[in-house]
């Protein structure tokens, strides 16, 4: 597994260590700029790959919902 020094990944890794989780997906929305960000972490290379897929699926679902909600305004 490649080490990622990003502070956001460090946060996800810390959360995983603190709460004994093998995969962590953090999703953040900024309503002022209408942006979405996902950060993923997996304890092993295989789990990193799985976390990335889960993060992409979750991000896509939330982004689609954000577009629908914004379209109703």
The first five atom37 places (N, CA, C, CB, O) and aatype in JSON, in Angstrom:
{
  "aatype": [20, 20, 20, 20, 20, 20, 20, 20, 20, 20, 20, 20, 20, 20, 20, 20, 20, 20, 20, 20, 20, 20, 20, 20, 20, 20, 20, 20, 20, 20, 20, 20, 20, 20, 20, 20, 20, 20, 20, 20, 20, 20, 20, 20, 20, 20, 20, 20, 20, 20, 20, 20, 20, 20, 20, 20, 20, 20, 20, 20, 20, 20, 20, 20, 20, 20, 20, 20, 20, 20, 20, 20, 20],
  "atom_mask": [
    [1, 1, 1, 1, 1],
    [1, 1, 1, 1, 1],
    [1, 1, 1, 1, 1],
    [1, 1, 1, 1, 1],
    [1, 1, 1, 1, 1],
    [1, 1, 1, 1, 1],
    [1, 1, 1, 1, 1],
    [1, 1, 1, 1, 1],
    [1, 1, 1, 1, 1],
    [1, 1, 1, 1, 1],
    [1, 1, 1, 1, 1],
    [1, 1, 1, 1, 1],
    [1, 1, 1, 1, 1],
    [1, 1, 1, 1, 1],
    [1, 1, 1, 1, 1],
    [1, 1, 1, 1, 1],
    [1, 1, 1, 1, 1],
    [1, 1, 1, 1, 1],
    [1, 1, 1, 1, 1],
    [1, 1, 1, 1, 1],
    [1, 1, 1, 1, 1],
    [1, 1, 1, 1, 1],
    [1, 1, 1, 1, 1],
    [1, 1, 1, 1, 1],
    [1, 1, 1, 1, 1],
    [1, 1, 1, 1, 1],
    [1, 1, 1, 1, 1],
    [1, 1, 1, 1, 1],
    [1, 1, 1, 1, 1],
    [1, 1, 1, 1, 1],
    [1, 1, 1, 1, 1],
    [1, 1, 1, 1, 1],
    [1, 1, 1, 1, 1],
    [1, 1, 1, 1, 1],
    [1, 1, 1, 1, 1],
    [1, 1, 1, 1, 1],
    [1, 1, 1, 1, 1],
    [1, 1, 1, 1, 1],
    [1, 1, 1, 1, 1],
    [1, 1, 1, 1, 1],
    [1, 1, 1, 1, 1],
    [1, 1, 1, 1, 1],
    [1, 1, 1, 1, 1],
    [1, 1, 1, 1, 1],
    [1, 1, 1, 1, 1],
    [1, 1, 1, 1, 1],
    [1, 1, 1, 1, 1],
    [1, 1, 1, 1, 1],
    [1, 1, 1, 1, 1],
    [1, 1, 1, 1, 1],
    [1, 1, 1, 1, 1],
    [1, 1, 1, 1, 1],
    [1, 1, 1, 1, 1],
    [1, 1, 1, 1, 1],
    [1, 1, 1, 1, 1],
    [1, 1, 1, 1, 1],
    [1, 1, 1, 1, 1],
    [1, 1, 1, 1, 1],
    [1, 1, 1, 1, 1],
    [1, 1, 1, 1, 1],
    [1, 1, 1, 1, 1],
    [1, 1, 1, 1, 1],
    [1, 1, 1, 1, 1],
    [1, 1, 1, 1, 1],
    [1, 1, 1, 1, 1],
    [1, 1, 1, 1, 1],
    [1, 1, 1, 1, 1],
    [1, 1, 1, 1, 1],
    [1, 1, 1, 1, 1],
    [1, 1, 1, 1, 1],
    [1, 1, 1, 1, 1],
    [1, 1, 1, 1, 1],
    [1, 1, 1, 1, 1]
  ],
  "atom_positions": [
    [[0.85, -1.17, 0.0], [0.0, 0.0, 0.0], [0.89, 1.23, 0.0], [-0.96, 0.0, 1.22], [1.82, 1.34, 0.8]],
    [[0.6, 2.15, -0.91], [1.35, 3.4, -0.98], [0.89, 4.33, 0.14], [1.18, 4.07, -2.37], [-0.3, 4.43, 0.43]],
    [[1.84, 5.0, 0.73], [1.53, 5.94, 1.82], [1.07, 7.25, 1.21], [2.77, 6.16, 2.75], [1.73, 7.79, 0.33]],
    [[-0.05, 7.76, 1.69], [-0.56, 9.03, 1.21], [-0.44, 10.05, 2.34], [-2.04, 8.91, 0.72], [-1.1, 9.9, 3.37]],
    [[0.39, 11.07, 2.17], [0.63, 12.04, 3.24], [-0.43, 13.15, 3.34], [1.97, 12.67, 3.05], [-0.32, 14.03, 4.19]],
    [[-1.45, 13.11, 2.49], [-2.49, 14.14, 2.5], [-3.1, 14.29, 3.9], [-3.59, 13.81, 1.47], [-3.39, 13.28, 4.55]],
    [[-3.29, 15.52, 4.37], [-3.91, 15.73, 5.69], [-5.32, 15.15, 5.76], [-3.95, 17.21, 6.03], [-5.77, 14.72, 6.82]],
    [[-6.02, 15.15, 4.63], [-7.38, 14.6, 4.62], [-7.36, 13.08, 4.76], [-8.12, 15.0, 3.33], [-8.18, 12.51, 5.47]],
    [[-6.42, 12.44, 4.08], [-6.28, 10.99, 4.21], [-5.77, 10.65, 5.62], [-5.31, 10.42, 3.12], [-6.17, 9.65, 6.2]],
    [[-4.89, 11.49, 6.15], [-4.41, 11.29, 7.52], [-5.59, 11.29, 8.5], [-3.39, 12.38, 7.9], [-5.63, 10.48, 9.42]],
    [[-6.54, 12.21, 8.29], [-7.73, 12.26, 9.14], [-8.53, 10.95, 9.02], [-8.6, 13.46, 8.75], [-8.94, 10.38, 10.03]],
    [[-8.74, 10.49, 7.79], [-9.5, 9.25, 7.58], [-8.77, 8.06, 8.2], [-9.73, 9.0, 6.07], [-9.4, 7.2, 8.82]],
    [[-7.45, 8.01, 8.03], [-6.64, 6.93, 8.61], [-6.74, 6.96, 10.13], [-5.16, 7.05, 8.17], [-6.89, 5.91, 10.77]],
    [[-6.66, 8.15, 10.71], [-6.76, 8.31, 12.16], [-8.13, 7.85, 12.67], [-6.52, 9.78, 12.56], [-8.23, 7.17, 13.69]],
    [[-9.18, 8.22, 11.94], [-10.53, 7.78, 12.3], [-10.6, 6.25, 12.28], [-11.59, 8.39, 11.34], [-11.13, 5.63, 13.2]],
    [[-10.05, 5.65, 11.22], [-10.05, 4.2, 11.11], [-9.3, 3.54, 12.25], [-9.45, 3.77, 9.79], [-9.76, 2.55, 12.82]],
    [[-8.14, 4.1, 12.59], [-7.36, 3.55, 13.7], [-8.09, 3.7, 15.02], [-5.99, 4.23, 13.78], [-8.15, 2.77, 15.82]],
    [[-8.65, 4.88, 15.25], [-9.31, 5.17, 16.53], [-10.56, 4.31, 16.73], [-9.68, 6.64, 16.61], [-10.85, 3.89, 17.85]],
    [[-11.29, 4.05, 15.65], [-12.55, 3.32, 15.78], [-12.49, 1.92, 15.19], [-13.66, 4.11, 15.12], [-13.53, 1.28, 14.98]],
    [[-11.27, 1.44, 14.92], [-11.03, 0.08, 14.44], [-11.84, -0.24, 13.18], [-11.37, -0.92, 15.53], [-12.55, -1.24, 13.12]],
    [[-11.71, 0.64, 12.17], [-12.38, 0.45, 10.89], [-11.34, 0.2, 9.8], [-13.26, 1.68, 10.53], [-10.31, 0.86, 9.76]],
    [[-11.63, -0.77, 8.92], [-10.72, -1.12, 7.84], [-10.88, -0.21, 6.62], [-10.94, -2.55, 7.43], [-9.93, -0.01, 5.86]],
    [[-12.09, 0.34, 6.44], [-12.37, 1.24, 5.34], [-13.06, 2.47, 5.91], [-13.27, 0.56, 4.24], [-13.95, 2.36, 6.75]],
    [[-12.62, 3.65, 5.46], [-13.24, 4.91, 5.87], [-13.52, 5.72, 4.62], [-12.33, 5.71, 6.88], [-12.64, 5.9, 3.77]],
    [[-14.75, 6.2, 4.51], [-15.15, 7.08, 3.41], [-15.7, 8.34, 4.05], [-16.2, 6.39, 2.45], [-16.68, 8.29, 4.79]],
    [[-15.08, 9.48, 3.75], [-15.53, 10.78, 4.28], [-16.07, 11.58, 3.1], [-14.35, 11.55, 5.01], [-15.38, 11.77, 2.09]],
    [[-17.3, 12.03, 3.23], [-17.91, 12.86, 2.19], [-18.2, 14.23, 2.8], [-19.22, 12.21, 1.63], [-18.74, 14.33, 3.9]],
    [[-17.84, 15.27, 2.07], [-18.03, 16.63, 2.57], [-18.68, 17.47, 1.47], [-16.69, 17.27, 3.02], [-18.29, 17.42, 0.31]],
    [[-19.68, 18.26, 1.87], [-20.39, 19.12, 0.93], [-20.2, 20.57, 1.35], [-21.9, 18.76, 0.87], [-20.31, 20.91, 2.53]],
    [[-19.9, 21.42, 0.37], [-19.85, 22.86, 0.61], [-21.04, 23.46, -0.13], [-18.47, 23.49, 0.13], [-21.02, 23.55, -1.36]],
    [[-22.07, 23.86, 0.61], [-23.28, 24.38, -0.03], [-23.08, 25.76, -0.64], [-24.4, 24.43, 0.98], [-23.83, 26.16, -1.53]],
    [[-22.08, 26.48, -0.17], [-21.82, 27.81, -0.75], [-21.28, 27.71, -2.17], [-20.82, 28.59, 0.14], [-21.61, 28.52, -3.03]],
    [[-20.44, 26.71, -2.41], [-19.85, 26.54, -3.74], [-20.48, 25.37, -4.5], [-18.34, 26.33, -3.61], [-20.12, 25.1, -5.65]],
    [[-21.42, 24.69, -3.86], [-22.1, 23.54, -4.45], [-21.09, 22.48, -4.92], [-22.98, 23.99, -5.63], [-21.18, 21.97, -6.04]],
    [[-20.14, 22.17, -4.04], [-19.13, 21.17, -4.36], [-19.18, 20.02, -3.36], [-17.72, 21.8, -4.38], [-19.67, 20.16, -2.24]],
    [[-18.68, 18.91, -3.8], [-18.64, 17.69, -3.01], [-17.22, 17.14, -3.06], [-19.68, 16.64, -3.52], [-16.58, 17.14, -4.12]],
    [[-16.74, 16.67, -1.94], [-15.41, 16.07, -1.89], [-15.47, 14.75, -1.15], [-14.39, 17.02, -1.23], [-16.15, 14.63, -0.13]],
    [[-14.74, 13.77, -1.66], [-14.66, 12.47, -1.0], [-13.21, 12.16, -0.68], [-15.27, 11.36, -1.89], [-12.31, 12.42, -1.47]],
    [[-13.0, 11.6, 0.5], [-11.69, 11.14, 0.93], [-11.87, 9.69, 1.36], [-11.08, 12.03, 2.1], [-12.79, 9.38, 2.12]],
    [[-11.02, 8.81, 0.87], [-11.15, 7.4, 1.22], [-9.84, 6.85, 1.79], [-11.58, 6.57, -0.01], [-8.75, 7.34, 1.48]],
    [[-10.0, 5.84, 2.61], [-8.84, 5.17, 3.22], [-9.17, 3.69, 3.38], [-8.46, 5.82, 4.59], [-10.28, 3.34, 3.78]],
    [[-8.22, 2.86, 3.09], [-8.33, 1.42, 3.36], [-7.04, 0.94, 4.0], [-8.63, 0.63, 2.06], [-5.95, 1.37, 3.62]],
    [[-7.17, 0.05, 4.97], [-6.02, -0.4, 5.74], [-4.98, -1.14, 4.9], [-6.48, -1.29, 6.86], [-3.79, -1.1, 5.21]],
    [[-5.42, -1.81, 3.83], [-4.51, -2.51, 2.92], [-4.72, -1.99, 1.51], [-4.75, -4.06, 2.99], [-5.66, -1.23, 1.26]],
    [[-3.86, -2.39, 0.58], [-4.01, -1.98, -0.82], [-5.37, -2.41, -1.36], [-2.88, -2.56, -1.68], [-6.06, -1.62, -2.01]],
    [[-5.76, -3.65, -1.1], [-7.05, -4.15, -1.58], [-8.2, -3.35, -0.97], [-7.22, -5.66, -1.25], [-9.17, -3.03, -1.66]],
    [[-8.1, -3.03, 0.31], [-9.15, -2.25, 0.96], [-9.14, -0.8, 0.48], [-8.98, -2.3, 2.48], [-10.2, -0.17, 0.43]],
    [[-7.97, -0.27, 0.13], [-7.91, 1.08, -0.46], [-8.68, 1.1, -1.77], [-6.44, 1.52, -0.69], [-9.44, 2.03, -2.04]],
    [[-8.48, 0.07, -2.58], [-9.19, -0.01, -3.86], [-10.69, -0.1, -3.64], [-8.7, -1.22, -4.67], [-11.46, 0.55, -4.34]],
    [[-11.1, -0.9, -2.68], [-12.53, -1.04, -2.36], [-13.1, 0.27, -1.83], [-12.74, -2.18, -1.33], [-14.21, 0.66, -2.19]],
    [[-12.34, 0.95, -0.98], [-12.78, 2.23, -0.43], [-12.97, 3.25, -1.55], [-11.77, 2.76, 0.6], [-13.94, 4.01, -1.54]],
    [[-12.07, 3.25, -2.51], [-12.18, 4.19, -3.64], [-13.46, 3.95, -4.42], [-10.96, 4.05, -4.57], [-14.15, 4.9, -4.79]],
    [[-13.79, 2.68, -4.67], [-15.02, 2.34, -5.39], [-16.24, 2.79, -4.58], [-15.09, 0.82, -5.68], [-17.17, 3.39, -5.12]],
    [[-16.25, 2.48, -3.3], [-17.36, 2.89, -2.44], [-17.49, 4.41, -2.4], [-17.18, 2.35, -1.02], [-18.6, 4.94, -2.45]],
    [[-16.37, 5.11, -2.31], [-16.39, 6.57, -2.29], [-16.95, 7.14, -3.59], [-15.0, 7.1, -2.05], [-17.71, 8.11, -3.58]],
    [[-16.57, 6.53, -4.72], [-17.08, 6.99, -6.01], [-18.59, 6.78, -6.11], [-16.37, 6.25, -7.16], [-19.32, 7.66, -6.58]],
    [[-19.06, 5.62, -5.68], [-20.5, 5.32, -5.73], [-21.27, 6.28, -4.84], [-20.77, 3.86, -5.3], [-22.29, 6.83, -5.25]],
    [[-20.78, 6.5, -3.62], [-21.45, 7.4, -2.68], [-21.43, 8.83, -3.2], [-20.79, 7.33, -1.3], [-22.43, 9.55, -3.11]],
    [[-20.29, 9.26, -3.73], [-20.18, 10.62, -4.27], [-21.15, 10.84, -5.43], [-18.74, 10.9, -4.74], [-21.83, 11.87, -5.49]],
    [[-21.2, 9.87, -6.33], [-22.11, 9.98, -7.47], [-23.56, 10.11, -7.01], [-21.95, 8.77, -8.41], [-24.32, 10.92, -7.54]],
    [[-23.95, 9.3, -6.04], [-25.33, 9.34, -5.53], [-25.63, 10.68, -4.87], [-25.57, 8.19, -4.54], [-26.7, 11.25, -5.08]],
    [[-24.71, 11.17, -4.07], [-24.94, 12.45, -3.39], [-24.93, 13.6, -4.39], [-23.88, 12.68, -2.29], [-25.75, 14.51, -4.29]],
    [[-24.02, 13.57, -5.35], [-23.95, 14.64, -6.34], [-25.25, 14.69, -7.15], [-22.74, 14.44, -7.28], [-25.79, 15.77, -7.41]],
    [[-25.75, 13.51, -7.55], [-27.0, 13.45, -8.3], [-28.14, 14.04, -7.47], [-27.32, 11.99, -8.72], [-28.98, 14.78, -7.99]],
    [[-28.19, 13.71, -6.2], [-29.22, 14.23, -5.31], [-29.08, 15.73, -5.13], [-29.17, 13.52, -3.96], [-30.08, 16.45, -5.09]],
    [[-27.84, 16.22, -5.02], [-27.62, 17.66, -4.91], [-28.16, 18.38, -6.14], [-26.11, 17.96, -4.74], [-28.78, 19.44, -6.01]],
    [[-27.94, 17.82, -7.33], [-28.46, 18.43, -8.56], [-29.98, 18.46, -8.55], [-27.95, 17.68, -9.79], [-30.59, 19.45, -8.97]],
    [[-30.6, 17.37, -8.08], [-32.06, 17.31, -8.03], [-32.61, 18.33, -7.05], [-32.53, 15.9, -7.63], [-33.58, 19.03, -7.35]],
    [[-32.0, 18.43, -5.88], [-32.46, 19.37, -4.86], [-32.28, 20.8, -5.36], [-31.69, 19.16, -3.54], [-33.18, 21.63, -5.21]],
    [[-31.14, 21.1, -5.95], [-30.89, 22.45, -6.47], [-31.84, 22.79, -7.62], [-29.44, 22.59, -6.93], [-32.18, 23.96, -7.82]],
    [[-32.25, 21.78, -8.38], [-33.19, 22.01, -9.47], [-34.59, 22.36, -8.98], [-33.25, 20.79, -10.35], [-35.38, 22.95, -9.72]],
    [[-34.91, 21.98, -7.74], [-36.23, 22.26, -7.17], [-36.32, 23.65, -6.57], [-36.56, 21.24, -6.12], [-37.42, 24.12, -6.26]],
    [[-35.18, 24.31, -6.4], [-35.19, 25.63, -5.75], [-35.68, 26.7, -6.7], [-33.8, 26.0, -5.24], [-35.75, 27.87, -6.32]]
  ]
}
